[in-house]
Structures are given as C-alpha cells and as structure tokens.
Amino acid sequence: MSKNPTLRKLIKLYVTAAINLVGNDSGTKFPSADWSEAPEFPFFFSHEKLKELPEYKKCLKELEADPVITSQLDVLIGIHSRRSRSSNAEELMMRLPHLAVYKNTIKFNKECFDREYIAFESALYDKNFIYEVIVPLSGPAFNEPIKVSDKVEICQVNRSDLSLPLKTEVEVKDRPYFDEPVWAVHTRYCLLKVVGDETRISPEGSESDEEIRNEANETIEQVLTCLRLLGASNVYAHTVIHRTKSWFFHDVRQYPIKYFPATQFSLELQKDFHKIFVKFWRNFQKQSVNKHKFIALAARRFSYAHERHDWEDRIIDLLIAAEAIFLSQSNAQTELNYRLKLHAAMFLGSSAEIKKQIFDDMAFAYSLRSNIVHGSTGLEKIIRKIKSREEIGFGEKYKLDQFMYRIQEYIRIAICKMIDLAAQNSHQKEVVDWNKLVLEK
C-alpha cells in the first residue's frame, strides 16, 4: 500500500509522459530504443520540454505538498559516517522517469516501475536506509535459488546490474555473456537515516553502523563456510559489495576478498542441494551448536584453509580445526599428538583398516604442522615419508596435494558430524565422550 496514493498516481502519469516525449523526440541525437551508447544518458531527462508537460506541473505540486518529502530536499542526508546533499524538487523531477526505465531502454516498464517505486517510497518514508550486500560467487552450479533465511539467499544477479562490474568496459564489449546472470549471496541490513544540515556526525553512531556491517560480512563468511563444509570446496567470492538502493542517499562500499584462485572450475551440485543446505544452515545456527565454541572455531579455520596461497598455511589451519574437534572437551594436556590421531580414527573410521589409515594420516599431518610452526629442519623428511606411502593417484607430482585433500576431507566430515550431534542433543553437556568412544571401539 502506497504511503501517498495520489502522488504515486501522478508520478506514474508524469513518468509515462516524460518517457514518451523523450523517446519520440525527433531532435534527439539518439532516437533508438536503446540509449546505452548515449554519453549523456544519465541526464537526458533534463530535457527542458518536460517542464511544459501538464503531468509535470501536477506532479511537482503534489510533491511539494508532502511535508515528509520537502523536509528531505536540498539537505544533507545519509548515515552517521557519511552524508551528501539531496536533490531539490526540480532535480528530483528530472530523475523520476528513471523509475520506469529498465536497462537503458526508453520505454515504460511496468515491472520496473512497481519495483523501483517501492524503493523510492522506502527512501522517503522509512527511518532507515536499507543496504543490500551482494557477493558474486564462482564454483558451484546451483540448480535453483536457496532461501537461506528471511534476510539471506543465494540467487542469480546480472553482472551488469552490479555497481562495481566484474569485467572492464573493453571486456564487456568483447564478451556478450557479460549480461548473463551469476550466482551470488545476497543479504541486507538497515542503518539509521540522519537528516539535516545542523546534525553533527556521531562517532558512537559510526561505530554502531560499522558493527552492523561487520555482522553482515560475518553472515557471508558463514554461508561460504557452510558451502565448503557441504563439499563445495571450489566456492570463492569475487567481491563483497555493500550498497544502498536509495533515491536520496547513494553509498557503495567494496570490501576486499582474502583469496581468489588462478584456476577456477564449476561443480555441479546434487538436485536437492538447496534442501540439504537449508537444513544444515539451521543446525549450524542453533544455540545447542553455538554454545560449543570449538565447533565455530573448527568451521572457521576449515574455511580459512581454502583461502591460503601456501600449502603450509593451509595445513596449519586444518590442524587448528582438527585440534578444536578432536581435542575438544578434554582436560588432559599430555600426548596431544596421540590423542588427536586416536580420536580422529575412532570418530571417523568404520573399519579397522580405515581407522588405521586415518590414524597414520593424522600422525603425518600433525608432524607437518609441528615442523612448520616450530621451524624444524625435519620438514622435508616428513614430506618424503608422506610421498613414499602415497599411491600414484593424481600423479607423482601431486602426492602431497592428494594427502592434503584427504586430511581436508577428514576434518570436513568430522565438523559436519559434530554439528549434527550437537544439534540433535541440545541437553547434552559434551558433544562426544571421547573416553567412552575409545573404549567402545
């Protein structure tokens, strides 16, 4: 329901008339349907003839009669940390036709108008500015959008719709697929609107705003972590964009990504992945899981391991995750190496042979980690031992890689199993009774 139905009706009539006037003007330099090549495209609705339209005059009169709108015209407006001067009434009138222009095509687009008018009213009448966070992804080939929660989804966006394009202008012209949709994580948050030339910037307010932004970035990190825990090890973020869709305050912020691989590949996900992901996400967010801090630590370090340039950093992250999982909820401080590989074998192994494999693998992984962090001279010796016991697999050159991948899989499965156990047993103090587990097996 519109906040001002009369104004909405008059704006729609004016926008229609303005688009028809400009689109049919034989004196324009770019009379074609697509104005994307026009250098003055953002400004072509400043056409002086628009002011002569009866729809313009009626719309302007109603606009200036709304006290909420007039209080936000030609004034500093924004958030605690950043503000800009808003349009005056005539400048706003020149911008209104863009409500119905989709992809630079000079033709009234009803779907676009209905969608953008909601954003227009939100900018005017809401007490907050709505920021959306868009994180284009590479890697997984999703079968359908995933509504993760009320505020978070994995959906498709057009590259050309991003405020900060993923390609340069030259590449866009050479590659017609630039406008093809890409999968992205999308979330949103609100920041308090600050209006008035006399209102001072508040350091406390700026700090509060930054905390809200960081919470949104943490949510994105959790989505990536959950994707990796569910086997999408090739998922990476192209960029992290925070932006407003406000007509009165435009703010775009790009956050740096940690790592992006030189070699990318697509991974087809199973058909019911969206159901699996939502269930896993809900378990991951449960209080019965969050109260066990070691689970969050293990999941975070597991995800960090995917974003390391160097394999040594990767194995350190993986072993931090392993220690969090397999040495959790235990007061014993002795024989860490032995207890880690024993717990891993007992927790993950389904047969004596597999347990032996896991036990030996974790022993070598722990030795790698110890030699790296302590700067020992025996690192190359450990690597040679690992390579001597590895099967050919991907090839002689990749023996260390296949060993690392196996360690990564152990830890991934262990974290998923821990999350599942903690989610199911909400009243249980310990997720796993390691002494009981070892004795039983």
C-alpha positions as CSV (number, residue, x, y, z in Angstrom):
1,M,0.0,0.0,0.0
2,S,1.4,3.3,-1.1
3,K,2.2,6.0,1.6
4,N,0.8,8.6,-0.7
5,P,-1.5,7.0,-3.4
6,T,-2.3,10.4,-5.1
7,L,1.4,11.1,-5.5
8,R,2.1,7.7,-6.9
9,K,-0.7,8.1,-9.5
10,L,0.6,11.5,-10.6
11,I,4.2,10.3,-10.7
12,K,3.2,7.3,-12.9
13,L,1.4,9.7,-15.3
14,Y,4.3,12.1,-15.4
15,V,6.9,9.3,-15.9
16,T,4.9,7.8,-18.8
17,A,4.5,11.2,-20.5
18,A,8.2,12.0,-20.0
19,I,9.4,8.8,-21.5
20,N,7.1,9.2,-24.5
21,L,8.3,12.7,-25.0
22,V,12.0,11.9,-24.9
23,G,11.7,8.7,-26.8
24,N,9.7,10.2,-29.6
25,D,11.7,13.5,-29.9
26,S,13.0,13.6,-33.4
27,G,15.5,16.2,-32.4
28,T,17.4,13.9,-30.1
29,K,20.8,12.6,-31.1
30,F,20.0,9.0,-30.0
31,P,16.4,8.3,-31.1
32,S,16.8,4.5,-31.0
33,A,15.2,2.2,-28.4
34,D,18.5,1.5,-26.6
35,W,20.2,4.6,-25.2
36,S,23.1,2.7,-23.6
37,E,25.6,4.3,-26.0
38,A,24.4,7.8,-25.4
39,P,27.2,9.7,-23.5
40,E,24.5,11.9,-21.9
41,F,22.3,9.0,-20.9
42,P,22.1,9.8,-17.2
43,F,21.0,13.3,-18.0
44,F,18.7,13.1,-20.9
45,F,15.6,13.6,-18.8
46,S,16.8,17.1,-18.0
47,H,15.0,18.0,-21.3
48,E,13.5,21.5,-20.9
49,K,10.3,20.4,-22.7
50,L,9.5,18.1,-19.7
51,K,8.6,21.2,-17.6
52,E,5.9,22.1,-20.1
53,L,4.1,18.9,-19.6
54,P,0.8,19.3,-17.6
55,E,1.7,16.0,-15.9
56,Y,5.0,17.6,-14.7
57,K,3.2,20.6,-13.1
58,K,0.6,18.4,-11.3
59,C,3.2,16.0,-10.1
60,L,5.5,18.8,-8.8
61,K,2.7,20.5,-7.0
62,E,1.8,17.3,-5.2
63,L,5.4,16.5,-4.4
64,E,5.9,19.9,-2.8
65,A,2.7,19.5,-0.8
66,D,4.1,16.4,1.1
67,P,6.0,17.6,4.2
68,V,7.9,14.4,4.6
69,I,9.4,14.8,1.1
70,T,10.1,18.5,1.3
71,S,11.9,18.1,4.6
72,Q,14.4,15.9,2.8
73,L,15.0,18.0,-0.3
74,D,18.2,20.0,-0.8
75,V,19.6,19.0,2.6
76,L,22.4,16.8,3.9
77,I,21.2,13.3,4.3
78,G,22.9,9.9,4.9
79,I,24.2,7.9,7.8
80,H,26.4,8.7,10.8
81,S,29.7,8.3,8.9
82,R,28.8,9.8,5.5
83,R,26.3,12.2,4.1
84,S,25.6,14.0,0.8
85,R,23.2,16.8,-0.3
86,S,20.0,15.6,-1.7
87,S,18.2,16.8,-4.8
88,N,16.0,19.8,-4.9
89,A,12.4,19.5,-6.2
90,E,13.2,20.2,-9.9
91,E,16.3,17.9,-9.8
92,L,14.1,15.1,-8.4
93,M,11.6,15.6,-11.1
94,M,14.3,15.1,-13.7
95,R,15.2,11.8,-12.0
96,L,11.7,10.4,-11.6
97,P,11.4,9.0,-15.2
98,H,14.2,6.5,-14.4
99,L,11.7,4.7,-12.2
100,A,10.4,3.0,-15.3
101,V,13.5,2.7,-17.4
102,Y,15.0,-0.8,-17.4
103,K,18.4,-1.4,-18.9
104,N,18.6,2.0,-20.7
105,T,15.6,1.2,-22.9
106,I,13.4,4.3,-23.4
107,K,10.1,2.6,-22.9
108,F,7.8,2.5,-19.8
109,N,8.5,-0.8,-18.0
110,K,5.7,-1.5,-15.5
111,E,7.5,-4.2,-13.6
112,C,10.5,-1.9,-13.2
113,F,8.3,1.0,-12.1
114,D,6.4,-1.1,-9.5
115,R,9.6,-2.4,-8.1
116,E,11.5,0.9,-8.1
117,Y,8.7,2.9,-6.6
118,I,8.8,0.7,-3.5
119,A,12.4,1.6,-3.1
120,F,11.6,5.3,-3.8
121,E,9.0,5.4,-1.0
122,S,11.3,3.5,1.3
123,A,13.9,6.1,0.8
124,L,11.4,8.8,1.6
125,Y,9.3,7.5,4.5
126,D,11.5,4.9,6.3
127,K,13.6,5.9,9.3
128,N,16.4,3.7,8.0
129,F,18.4,3.2,4.8
130,I,18.3,-0.3,3.5
131,Y,21.7,-1.7,2.4
132,E,22.0,-4.8,0.3
133,V,25.1,-6.9,0.3
134,I,25.9,-8.8,-3.0
135,V,28.7,-11.3,-3.2
136,P,29.0,-12.9,-6.7
137,L,30.3,-16.5,-6.5
138,S,32.4,-18.7,-8.6
139,G,32.4,-22.5,-8.5
140,P,29.1,-24.2,-7.6
141,A,26.5,-24.6,-10.3
142,F,23.3,-24.2,-8.3
143,N,20.1,-25.8,-9.6
144,E,17.8,-23.2,-8.1
145,P,17.9,-20.3,-5.7
146,I,18.3,-21.0,-2.0
147,K,16.3,-19.0,0.6
148,V,18.7,-19.5,3.5
149,S,16.7,-17.3,5.9
150,D,14.4,-14.3,5.9
151,K,17.4,-12.0,5.1
152,V,19.8,-14.3,3.3
153,E,19.6,-16.0,0.0
154,I,21.7,-17.5,-2.8
155,C,20.2,-16.2,-6.0
156,Q,21.1,-15.0,-9.5
157,V,22.1,-11.4,-10.4
158,N,23.1,-9.8,-13.7
159,R,26.7,-8.8,-13.9
160,S,25.7,-5.5,-15.5
161,D,23.4,-4.8,-12.5
162,L,26.3,-4.7,-10.1
163,S,27.5,-1.2,-9.1
164,L,31.1,-2.5,-9.4
165,P,31.3,-4.6,-12.5
166,L,33.3,-7.8,-12.6
167,K,34.7,-7.0,-16.1
168,T,36.2,-3.9,-17.6
169,E,34.4,-1.9,-20.3
170,V,36.6,-3.4,-23.0
171,E,35.8,-6.9,-21.9
172,V,32.1,-6.2,-21.8
173,K,32.1,-5.2,-25.5
174,D,34.1,-8.2,-26.5
175,R,32.1,-10.7,-24.4
176,P,28.3,-10.7,-24.9
177,Y,27.9,-13.1,-21.9
178,F,28.7,-10.2,-19.6
179,D,24.9,-9.7,-19.0
180,E,24.4,-13.3,-18.2
181,P,23.3,-14.0,-14.6
182,V,25.8,-15.1,-12.0
183,W,25.1,-16.8,-8.6
184,A,25.6,-14.6,-5.6
185,V,24.9,-14.5,-1.9
186,H,22.5,-11.7,-1.1
187,T,21.6,-10.2,2.3
188,R,20.6,-6.8,3.7
189,Y,20.7,-4.7,6.8
190,C,19.4,-1.2,7.9
191,L,21.3,1.9,9.1
192,L,19.7,4.8,10.7
193,K,18.9,7.7,8.4
194,V,20.4,11.1,9.5
195,V,18.9,14.2,8.0
196,G,19.7,17.9,8.5
197,D,22.5,20.4,7.8
198,E,22.9,21.1,11.5
199,T,23.1,17.5,12.6
200,R,26.6,16.5,13.6
201,I,28.4,13.3,12.8
202,S,28.3,10.9,15.8
203,P,31.4,8.7,16.4
204,E,29.3,6.4,18.5
205,G,26.8,6.1,15.7
206,S,29.5,5.4,13.2
207,E,30.9,2.7,15.4
208,S,27.4,1.2,15.7
209,D,27.0,1.3,11.9
210,E,30.3,-0.5,11.4
211,E,29.3,-3.3,13.8
212,I,26.1,-3.9,11.8
213,R,28.2,-4.0,8.5
214,N,30.6,-6.5,10.1
215,E,27.7,-8.7,11.2
216,A,26.6,-8.8,7.6
217,N,30.1,-9.7,6.4
218,E,30.2,-12.4,9.1
219,T,27.0,-13.9,7.7
220,I,28.5,-14.0,4.3
221,E,31.5,-15.8,5.7
222,Q,29.2,-18.4,7.4
223,V,27.4,-19.0,4.1
224,L,30.8,-19.7,2.4
225,T,31.8,-21.9,5.3
226,C,28.7,-24.0,5.1
227,L,29.0,-24.4,1.3
228,R,32.6,-25.7,1.8
229,L,31.5,-28.0,4.7
230,L,28.9,-29.5,2.4
231,G,31.6,-30.3,-0.2
232,A,31.6,-27.2,-2.5
233,S,35.3,-26.7,-1.9
234,N,35.6,-24.6,-5.1
235,V,33.4,-21.8,-4.0
236,Y,35.0,-18.4,-3.8
237,A,33.7,-14.8,-3.7
238,H,34.6,-12.4,-6.5
239,T,33.9,-9.3,-4.3
240,V,31.8,-8.1,-1.5
241,I,29.6,-5.1,-2.3
242,H,27.5,-3.1,0.2
243,R,25.2,-0.6,-1.4
244,T,22.0,1.4,-0.9
245,K,19.2,1.5,-3.3
246,S,18.0,4.8,-2.0
247,W,17.0,7.7,-4.2
248,F,18.2,10.2,-1.6
249,F,21.5,8.7,-0.5
250,H,23.7,6.6,-2.7
251,D,26.5,4.7,-0.9
252,V,28.6,1.8,-2.4
253,R,31.4,0.1,-0.4
254,Q,33.6,-2.7,-1.7
255,Y,35.3,-5.0,0.8
256,P,38.4,-6.8,-0.2
257,I,38.4,-10.6,-0.6
258,K,41.0,-12.8,1.0
259,Y,41.9,-15.0,-1.9
260,F,40.8,-15.9,-5.4
261,P,42.3,-18.9,-7.2
262,A,44.1,-18.6,-10.5
263,T,42.4,-21.8,-11.8
264,Q,38.6,-21.9,-11.4
265,F,36.2,-24.8,-12.2
266,S,32.5,-25.4,-12.0
267,L,31.0,-28.1,-9.8
268,E,27.5,-29.5,-10.5
269,L,25.6,-29.8,-7.2
270,Q,23.0,-32.5,-6.5
271,K,19.4,-31.7,-7.3
272,D,18.2,-31.5,-3.7
273,F,21.2,-29.4,-2.5
274,H,19.0,-26.5,-1.6
275,K,17.1,-28.6,0.9
276,I,20.4,-30.1,2.3
277,F,21.9,-26.6,2.6
278,V,18.9,-25.0,4.4
279,K,18.8,-27.9,6.9
280,F,22.5,-27.7,7.6
281,W,22.4,-23.9,7.9
282,R,19.6,-24.1,10.5
283,N,21.5,-26.7,12.5
284,F,24.7,-24.5,12.3
285,Q,22.7,-21.6,13.8
286,K,21.2,-23.5,16.7
287,Q,22.0,-22.4,20.2
288,S,22.9,-26.0,21.0
289,V,25.7,-25.8,18.4
290,N,26.8,-22.3,19.1
291,K,27.3,-22.9,22.8
292,H,30.2,-25.2,21.8
293,K,32.7,-22.6,20.7
294,F,35.2,-25.2,19.4
295,I,32.7,-26.0,16.6
296,A,32.7,-22.5,15.3
297,L,36.5,-22.3,15.6
298,A,36.9,-25.5,13.7
299,A,34.5,-24.5,10.9
300,R,36.1,-21.0,10.6
301,R,39.6,-22.5,10.3
302,F,38.5,-25.1,7.9
303,S,37.1,-22.4,5.6
304,Y,40.2,-20.3,6.0
305,A,42.3,-23.2,4.7
306,H,40.6,-22.8,1.4
307,E,41.8,-19.2,1.1
308,R,45.5,-19.8,1.7
309,H,48.1,-19.3,-1.1
310,D,50.6,-21.6,0.6
311,W,50.1,-25.3,1.5
312,E,52.0,-24.8,4.8
313,D,49.5,-22.2,5.9
314,R,46.7,-24.5,4.8
315,I,47.9,-27.4,6.8
316,I,48.2,-25.2,9.9
317,D,44.6,-24.0,9.6
318,L,43.4,-27.6,9.0
319,L,45.3,-28.8,12.1
320,I,43.9,-26.0,14.2
321,A,40.5,-27.2,13.1
322,A,41.4,-30.8,13.9
323,E,42.7,-29.9,17.4
324,A,39.5,-28.0,18.1
325,I,37.4,-31.0,17.1
326,F,39.4,-34.0,18.3
327,L,40.9,-32.5,21.4
328,S,37.7,-30.7,22.5
329,Q,36.1,-31.0,25.9
330,S,39.1,-32.8,27.4
331,N,41.2,-31.5,30.3
332,A,44.2,-33.8,29.5
333,Q,47.2,-31.8,28.3
334,T,49.5,-34.7,27.6
335,E,50.1,-36.8,24.5
336,L,48.2,-34.3,22.2
337,N,49.5,-35.9,19.1
338,Y,48.4,-39.4,20.1
339,R,45.0,-38.4,21.4
340,L,44.3,-36.3,18.2
341,K,45.0,-39.2,15.8
342,L,43.3,-41.7,18.1
343,H,40.1,-39.6,18.4
344,A,40.1,-38.9,14.7
345,A,40.4,-42.6,13.9
346,M,37.7,-43.7,16.4
347,F,35.3,-40.8,15.4
348,L,35.6,-41.3,11.7
349,G,36.6,-44.8,11.0
350,S,34.1,-47.5,10.2
351,S,36.5,-50.5,10.0
352,A,39.9,-51.4,11.4
353,E,41.6,-50.7,8.0
354,I,40.1,-47.3,7.7
355,K,40.9,-46.4,11.3
356,K,44.5,-47.4,10.7
357,Q,44.6,-45.2,7.6
358,I,43.1,-42.2,9.4
359,F,45.4,-42.7,12.4
360,D,48.5,-42.7,10.2
361,D,47.4,-39.8,8.1
362,M,46.7,-37.6,11.1
363,A,50.0,-38.6,12.6
364,F,51.8,-37.3,9.5
365,A,49.6,-34.2,9.3
366,Y,50.4,-33.3,13.0
367,S,54.1,-33.8,12.3
368,L,53.9,-31.5,9.3
369,R,52.2,-28.8,11.4
370,S,54.7,-29.1,14.2
371,N,57.7,-28.9,11.9
372,I,56.2,-25.8,10.2
373,V,55.3,-23.8,13.3
374,H,58.5,-24.7,15.2
375,G,60.8,-24.1,12.2
376,S,62.2,-27.6,12.5
377,T,64.7,-28.9,9.9
378,G,62.8,-32.2,9.6
379,L,60.1,-30.9,7.3
380,E,61.5,-32.2,4.1
381,K,62.0,-35.6,5.7
382,I,58.3,-35.7,6.7
383,I,57.2,-34.7,3.2
384,R,59.4,-37.5,1.7
385,K,57.8,-40.1,4.0
386,I,54.3,-38.9,3.0
387,K,55.2,-39.2,-0.7
388,S,56.7,-42.6,-0.2
389,R,53.5,-44.0,1.2
390,E,51.1,-42.3,-1.1
391,E,49.6,-44.2,-4.1
392,I,50.1,-42.6,-7.5
393,G,46.6,-41.2,-7.5
394,F,46.7,-37.9,-9.4
395,G,50.3,-38.4,-10.3
396,E,53.7,-38.4,-8.7
397,K,53.9,-34.6,-8.7
398,Y,50.6,-34.3,-6.7
399,K,51.2,-36.8,-3.9
400,L,51.4,-34.1,-1.3
401,D,48.3,-32.5,-2.7
402,Q,46.2,-35.7,-2.5
403,F,47.4,-36.2,1.0
404,M,46.3,-32.7,1.9
405,Y,42.9,-33.2,0.3
406,R,42.4,-36.4,2.3
407,I,43.2,-34.5,5.6
408,Q,40.8,-31.8,4.5
409,E,38.0,-34.4,3.9
410,Y,38.6,-36.0,7.3
411,I,38.1,-32.6,9.0
412,R,35.2,-31.6,6.9
413,I,33.3,-34.8,7.7
414,A,34.2,-34.5,11.4
415,I,32.9,-30.9,11.6
416,C,29.6,-31.9,9.9
417,K,29.2,-34.8,12.2
418,M,29.9,-32.6,15.3
419,I,27.3,-30.1,14.1
420,D,24.7,-32.8,13.6
421,L,25.4,-34.4,17.0
422,A,25.2,-31.0,18.8
423,A,22.0,-30.1,17.0
424,Q,20.3,-33.3,17.9
425,N,21.5,-33.5,21.6
426,S,20.7,-30.0,22.8
427,H,20.7,-31.0,26.5
428,Q,24.0,-32.9,26.4
429,K,26.9,-31.2,28.1
430,E,29.6,-32.8,25.9
431,V,29.1,-33.5,22.2
432,V,31.3,-36.5,22.3
433,D,32.5,-38.5,25.3
434,W,36.0,-39.4,23.9
435,N,36.9,-41.9,26.7
436,K,33.6,-43.8,26.1
437,L,34.1,-43.7,22.3
438,V,37.6,-45.1,22.5
439,L,36.6,-47.9,25.0
440,E,33.6,-48.9,22.9
441,K,35.6,-49.2,19.7
